[in-house]
Amino acid sequence: MKAEDVGAQRPLPHLVLILIAGGLFGTGLAISGMTDPARVIGFLDVFGRWDPALVFVMAGAVASYGLGAFALRRFAGAGKKLPTTKSEPIDRRLVIGASIFGVGWGLSGFCPGPALANLGALRIEALVFVPAMVIGMVIAQQVFGADSEQ
């Protein structure tokens, strides 16, 4: 998200689509059991009691995204500006950010989506994790210029 987009007014249909997408995402997390940090940590424990369920959740997410992107480009993209498929190079900032994300995910069993779902359920771990995540996001934006064009 760019700085000029933060206060932008969105039309109601756009907001409804955002609400539906968020609801589907949260439902998928709940049905798959991925809101349980023990399940995520079980996936990361490849040398212990490994739980491969997250592989199937990720495969389903990639497949549904791929089908949606294909349909959008094929059928709805006429005359509309769509995001490019050009990828950015892997740089130091990306590696450091991904490492911090991975360490936090591995230690807590939370990534942002499930953390917010658990915050809604008032889990003590999420009540600690989410504020720490927000502080980290603010520091990344203010100190390191995250979300800015390089």
GIKA-V743455 format. One line per field, one symbol per residue. ss: DSSP state (@ for helix, = for strand, . for the rest). phi: phi as a letter, one per 30 degrees, with the letter a starting at -180 (. if undefined). burial: + if it has 9 or more other ideal C-beta (glycine too) atoms within 8 Angstrom, else -. Layout:
ss->???
phi->???
burial->???
This chain:
ss->..@@@......@@@@@@@@@@@@@@@@@@@@@....@@@@@@@@........@@@@@@@@@@@@@@@@@@@@@@@@...............@@@@@@@@@@@@@@@@@...@@@@@@@@@...@@@@@@@@@@@@@@@@@@@@@......
phi->.ceddecddcdeedddddddddddddddddddiddcedddddddddcbcdcdededdddddddddeddddddddccddicdcedcdcdddbeddddddddeddddddcicbedddddddddhdeeddcddddddddddddddccidicdd
burial->--------------+--+------++-+++---++-+-+++++-+----++-++--+--++---------++----+----------------++-+--++--+++-+++--+++++++-----+++-++--+--++-+++---------
